[in-house]
């Protein structure tokens, strides 16, 4: 079984005294169904799983009223032929977004049967939640977002968890020996190729054939595009495909701010914004907004009209960009520029896997820091380098202008720290980003 960090959060939800029905969102094929079934098997006497997308008869159960006892009886005793016991059965309503009344019903389960353990999940649940026609149970549900496998989860899955354990035992300021750096750098290249989609990872574990991995990735990308036609408004379909196909091209540009006129000549933001929002709500794309004035909270200083756009999985970005896996594994001098964009995308997804949603900073003089976070109540600028070159004039300018307590350079350079004025600057290997919260906590410990 693949270990996923979300399992611990699911256990916390199960044990919470004021537990509410849970909604789990996440991009299609990131492993939601697998992990929820495994969670049920390991933590409950019984798991009642229902897929609302593949079984139309289930939708009718929610059409009459919101009598939770009736709904539970029909789901359990009638539909699956086994009664649901609120205290010992986990109920999973998968692809719940296709049945809006099932989403609304969670409110009544929260109010009338709080002892029931019930989870609604969906790959396009983020899209459904924004639909104003759906009576969303505000304040009556807990929520979790699931993302593709992080690098640490990937390394654990392919059998290198012992290296992660060894790194975790090292002091945060202690450079790593070659026995760690060589293996982790190789694993990182492999992660850039495969990414964090569980099916692609499992394919590598089973076959060690990267051409087979690419076949899986192609299928996933086709499935995503098919979702546009099945679930998005017809009027938005051309725009969705145009934006989706433009992301790798825009990331490859030197100034990779997302420009709508680059999607289609003459296009304006107001023409494409709804389609962009659909892709973001579906979890396929991630926006990172500009903050010109890095003060807490960053959200209050963000520019909603100025942003970069990334994909939710670095392996899918690599495949969609038609970069051959040999280019990543062997290196290529002609790959230098896009390698930087790929590395930025990787860093972003790693931060999001930690629950950190960053911004980026740009000054009028065009100095730019790739990411800025206010995690743990402190401003943390982050410069990203794809290799071991850590010259970063923009980070230096940021540190002298705003004097943050700590700043970070993520690269292939080994662990080190130095002072830039009053700021402690940490060099952290790209494969150690999962330890980033530990470095932030050093501020409060000191």
C-alpha positions in Angstrom: 0.0 0.0 0.0 1.2 3.5 -0.9 1.6 5.7 2.2 -0.1 9.1 1.9 0.2 12.0 4.3 -3.5 12.7 4.1 -4.1 9.4 6.0 -3.0 11.1 9.3 -5.5 13.9 8.7 -8.3 11.4 8.0 -7.5 9.7 11.4 -7.6 13.1 13.1 -11.0 13.8 11.6 -12.3 10.4 12.7 -11.2 11.0 16.3 -12.4 14.6 16.5 -15.1 15.2 19.1 -16.9 17.8 17.0 -16.5 15.9 13.8 -18.7 16.9 10.8 -19.3 15.2 7.5 -16.0 15.5 5.5 -15.6 16.7 1.9 -12.4 15.6 0.1 -11.5 17.5 -3.0 -8.7 16.8 -5.4 -7.7 16.6 -9.0 -8.9 13.4 -10.9 -6.7 10.3 -10.4 -4.6 11.7 -7.5 -5.7 8.7 -5.4 -8.7 9.8 -3.5 -10.8 6.6 -3.9 -7.9 4.3 -3.2 -6.9 6.1 0.0 -10.4 6.5 1.3 -11.2 2.8 0.9 -7.9 1.9 2.6 -8.6 4.3 5.4 -12.0 2.7 5.9 -10.6 -0.8 5.8 -8.0 0.0 8.4 -10.1 2.1 10.8 -13.7 0.8 10.7 -15.5 -2.5 11.0 -17.3 -1.8 7.8 -17.0 0.6 4.8 -20.0 1.4 2.6 -18.7 2.8 -0.7 -21.0 4.4 -3.2 -20.0 5.9 -6.6 -22.6 8.4 -7.6 -21.2 8.8 -11.1 -21.3 5.2 -12.2 -24.6 4.2 -10.5 -27.5 6.4 -11.5 -29.9 4.7 -9.1 -28.1 6.2 -6.2 -29.1 9.7 -7.2 -32.8 9.0 -6.8 -32.2 8.2 -3.1 -31.5 11.9 -2.5 -34.3 13.3 -4.6 -37.4 13.0 -2.3 -36.3 14.7 1.0 -33.5 15.0 3.4 -34.7 12.4 6.0 -31.3 11.0 6.9 -32.7 7.8 8.4 -34.5 7.0 5.2 -31.5 7.9 3.1 -29.2 5.6 5.2 -31.8 2.8 5.1 -32.0 2.9 1.3 -28.3 3.2 0.8 -27.5 0.4 3.1 -30.3 -2.2 3.5 -31.8 -1.7 0.1 -29.0 -0.8 -2.3 -26.0 -2.7 -0.9 -28.0 -5.3 1.1 -26.3 -4.6 4.4 -27.4 -2.1 7.0 -25.2 0.9 7.8 -24.3 1.3 11.5 -23.5 4.9 12.3 -20.9 4.2 14.9 -19.0 1.5 13.1 -19.5 2.1 9.4 -17.7 4.6 7.2 -19.9 5.9 4.4 -18.1 7.1 1.3 -20.1 9.0 -1.4 -17.6 9.2 -4.3 -18.0 11.7 -7.2 -20.5 13.5 -5.0 -20.4 16.5 -7.3 -22.7 14.8 -9.9 -25.5 14.8 -7.3 -25.9 18.3 -5.9 -28.6 17.1 -3.5 -26.2 14.6 -1.9 -23.9 17.6 -1.1 -26.8 19.4 0.4 -27.8 16.3 2.4 -24.5 16.5 4.3 -26.0 19.4 6.3 -28.8 17.2 7.6 -26.4 14.4 8.4 -24.4 16.9 10.4 -27.5 18.2 12.3 -29.6 15.0 12.6 -27.0 12.2 12.8 -23.6 13.6 13.9 -22.5 10.2 15.0 -22.3 9.0 11.4 -18.9 8.9 9.8 -19.5 10.1 6.2 -17.2 11.4 3.5 -18.1 13.0 0.2 -15.3 13.0 -2.4 -15.0 14.2 -6.0 -12.5 15.1 -8.6 -14.6 18.0 -9.8 -16.0 18.9 -6.4 -14.2 22.2 -6.5 -16.2 23.2 -9.6 -19.5 22.1 -8.0 -18.8 24.0 -4.8 -18.6 27.3 -6.8 -22.0 26.6 -8.4 -24.4 29.1 -6.9 -27.3 26.8 -7.8 -26.2 24.2 -5.3 -27.2 24.7 -1.7 -23.8 24.1 -0.1 -23.8 23.2 3.6 -21.7 26.1 4.8 -20.4 25.5 8.3 -21.7 22.0 8.4 -18.8 20.1 6.8 -15.1 19.6 7.3 -12.9 19.8 4.3 -9.6 18.3 3.1 -7.8 18.8 -0.2 -5.8 15.9 -1.7 -3.0 16.5 -4.1 -0.7 14.2 -6.2 2.0 12.4 -4.3 4.8 14.6 -3.0 8.4 13.8 -3.6 8.7 12.3 -0.1 5.7 10.1 -0.7 7.2 9.1 -4.0 10.6 8.2 -2.6 8.8 6.1 0.1 6.8 4.3 -2.5 9.8 3.4 -4.7 11.6 2.0 -1.7 13.9 4.8 -0.6 12.0 5.7 2.6 15.1 4.8 4.6 17.0 7.7 3.0 14.3 10.0 4.2 14.5 8.6 7.7 18.3 9.2 7.7 17.9 12.8 6.5 15.2 13.4 9.2 17.8 12.4 11.9 20.3 15.0 10.7 20.4 18.5 12.3 18.8 21.1 10.0 22.1 22.9 9.5 24.1 19.7 8.8 25.3 19.2 5.2 24.3 15.8 3.8 26.9 13.2 2.9 27.2 11.8 -0.6 25.3 8.6 0.4 22.2 10.8 0.6 22.8 13.5 -2.0 23.5 11.1 -4.9 20.5 8.9 -4.3 18.1 11.8 -3.7 19.2 13.7 -6.8 18.6 10.6 -8.9 15.2 10.1 -7.3 14.4 13.8 -7.9 15.1 13.4 -11.7 12.9 10.3 -11.7 10.1 12.3 -9.9 10.4 15.1 -12.5 9.7 12.4 -15.2 7.0 10.4 -13.4 5.4 12.9 -11.1 3.0 12.1 -8.3 0.0 10.4 -10.0 -0.3 7.1 -8.2 -1.1 5.1 -11.3 2.1 6.4 -13.0 4.1 5.7 -9.8 2.7 2.2 -9.5 3.5 1.6 -13.2 7.2 2.4 -12.5 7.3 0.2 -9.4 5.8 -2.7 -11.4 7.7 -2.3 -14.7 10.6 0.1 -14.4 9.7 1.1 -17.9 9.5 4.9 -18.4 7.8 4.5 -21.8 5.0 2.6 -20.0 4.8 5.4 -17.5 4.4 7.9 -20.4 1.6 5.8 -21.8 -0.2 6.2 -18.4 0.5 9.9 -18.3 -0.9 10.3 -21.9 -4.1 8.5 -20.8 -4.5 10.8 -17.7 -4.0 13.9 -19.9 -6.6 12.6 -22.4 -9.0 11.9 -19.5 -8.6 15.5 -18.3 -9.4 16.8 -21.7 -12.4 14.5 -21.9 -13.7 16.0 -18.6 -14.0 19.3 -20.3 -16.6 18.0 -22.7 -18.5 16.0 -20.1 -18.7 18.5 -17.3 -17.8 22.1 -18.4 -20.3 24.5 -20.1 -20.3 24.0 -23.9 -19.6 27.7 -24.4 -16.4 27.3 -22.5 -14.9 24.3 -24.2 -12.7 26.0 -26.8 -11.4 28.4 -24.2 -10.6 25.5 -21.8 -8.6 23.7 -24.4 -6.8 26.8 -25.4 -5.8 27.7 -21.9 -4.9 24.1 -21.0 -2.6 23.9 -24.0 -0.9 27.2 -23.4 0.3 26.6 -19.9 3.6 24.9 -20.9 4.3 27.6 -23.5 3.7 30.4 -21.0 5.8 28.8 -18.3 8.7 28.6 -20.8 8.8 32.4 -21.3 11.3 34.4 -19.4 8.6 36.5 -17.8 6.2 33.8 -17.1 3.3 35.9 -16.0 0.1 34.4 -17.6 -0.9 36.6 -20.5 -4.4 35.9 -22.0 -3.4 37.4 -25.4 -0.8 34.6 -25.6 -3.6 32.0 -25.4 -5.3 33.4 -28.5 -4.5 36.5 -30.3 -6.7 39.4 -29.3 -8.1 37.6 -26.2 -8.7 39.6 -23.1 -8.9 38.5 -19.4 -12.6 39.0 -19.3 -13.1 36.6 -22.2 -11.2 33.7 -20.7 -11.4 34.3 -16.9 -14.4 31.9 -16.4 -12.6 29.1 -18.3 -9.4 29.7 -16.2 -11.5 29.6 -13.0 -13.0 26.3 -14.1 -9.5 24.7 -14.6 -8.4 26.0 -11.2 -11.5 24.8 -9.4 -11.0 21.4 -11.1 -7.5 21.2 -9.5 -5.8 21.0 -12.9 -4.1 24.4 -12.7 -2.7 26.4 -9.8 -2.5 30.2 -9.8 0.2 32.1 -7.9 -0.6 35.8 -7.5 1.8 38.7 -7.3 2.4 40.5 -4.1 4.2 43.8 -4.5 4.2 44.6 -0.8 5.0 41.5 1.3 3.2 42.1 4.5 1.1 39.8 6.7 -1.4 38.6 5.5 -0.1 38.2 2.0 -3.6 37.5 0.8 -4.5 41.1 1.5 -1.6 42.4 -0.6 -2.1 40.1 -3.6 -2.9 41.4 -7.0 -5.8 39.3 -8.3 -5.2 40.3 -11.9 -1.5 39.4 -12.1 -0.4 35.8 -11.7 1.5 32.8 -13.0 -0.1 29.5 -13.8 1.3 26.1 -13.0 0.1 22.5 -13.4 -0.9 20.3 -10.5 1.7 17.6 -11.3 5.2 18.1 -12.5 5.3 14.7 -14.3 2.2 15.7 -16.3 3.7 19.1 -17.1 6.9 17.3 -18.4 4.8 15.0 -20.5 2.5 17.7 -21.8 5.5 19.8 -22.7 6.8 16.8 -24.9 10.1 16.6 -23.0 11.5 13.1 -23.4 12.3 11.3 -20.2 15.9 10.8 -21.4 16.4 14.6 -21.5 15.6 14.7 -17.7 17.5 11.6 -16.7 20.7 12.3 -18.8 20.7 16.1 -18.9 20.8 18.3 -22.0 22.4 21.7 -22.5 19.5 22.8 -24.6 17.1 22.1 -21.7 18.4 24.7 -19.3 15.7 27.3 -19.5 12.6 25.1 -19.3 14.3 23.1 -16.6 13.9 26.3 -14.4 10.2 26.4 -15.1 9.8 22.7 -14.4 11.7 23.2 -11.1 9.5 26.1 -10.1 6.4 23.9 -10.8 7.9 21.2 -8.6 8.6 23.5 -5.7 5.1 24.9 -5.8 3.5 21.5 -5.7 5.8 20.5 -2.8 4.7 23.6 -0.9 1.1 23.0 -1.5 1.5 19.4 -0.3 2.6 21.0 3.0 -0.5 23.1 3.1 1.4 26.3 2.1 0.0 28.4 -0.7 2.6 31.0 -1.8 2.7 34.2 -3.8 5.5 35.7 -5.8 7.2 39.1 -5.5 8.3 41.4 -8.3 9.6 44.9 -7.9 9.3 47.7 -10.4 12.9 47.2 -11.5 11.9 43.6 -12.5 13.7 41.9 -9.6 11.7 38.9 -8.8 11.5 36.3 -6.0 9.9 33.1 -7.1 7.8 32.5 -4.0 6.9 34.3 -0.8 4.9 32.7 2.0 3.5 33.8 5.3 3.4 30.3 6.8 3.6 30.2 10.6 3.1 33.9 10.8 6.4 34.9 9.2 7.4 36.2 5.8 9.6 33.8 4.0 11.0 34.6 0.5 12.1 31.6 -1.6 14.4 31.6 -4.6 14.4 28.6 -6.8 17.4 27.3 -8.8 17.3 24.2 -10.9 21.0 23.3 -10.3 23.6 24.2 -7.8 24.1 27.8 -8.9 22.7 29.9 -6.1 23.5 33.4 -7.2 20.3 35.3 -6.5 20.4 39.1 -6.8 16.6 39.4 -6.4 16.6 37.5 -3.1 19.5 39.8 -1.9 17.4 42.9 -2.9 14.4 41.5 -1.1 16.3 40.7 2.1 17.9 44.2 2.3 14.6 46.0 1.5 12.3 44.0 3.9 14.7 42.3 6.3 12.9 39.0 6.8 14.3 36.9 9.6 14.9 34.0 7.3 15.1 33.5 3.5 15.5 30.3 1.4 17.3 29.1 -1.7 16.0 25.8 -3.0 18.6 24.2 -5.4 20.8 21.2 -5.7 23.4 22.8 -3.5 23.9 21.1 -0.1 22.5 22.4 3.1 24.2 25.6 4.3 23.3 28.9 5.9 24.7 32.4 5.9 23.8 35.9 6.8 22.6 38.5 4.3 22.4 41.7 6.3 20.1 40.8 9.2 18.5 37.8 7.3 19.6 34.2 7.8 19.6 32.6 4.3 19.2 28.9 4.1 20.3 26.8 1.2 18.1 23.7 1.1 18.3 20.9 -1.5 15.3 20.6 -3.7 14.7 17.1 -2.4 14.5 18.4 1.2 11.6 20.8 0.8 9.4 18.5 2.9 11.5 19.8 5.9 10.7 23.4 5.1 8.2 23.8 8.0 11.0 22.7 10.4 13.2 25.5 9.2 10.4 28.1 9.7 9.8 26.9 13.2 13.4 27.6 14.1 12.5 31.3 14.2 10.1 30.7 17.1 12.4 28.3 18.8 15.2 30.8 18.8 
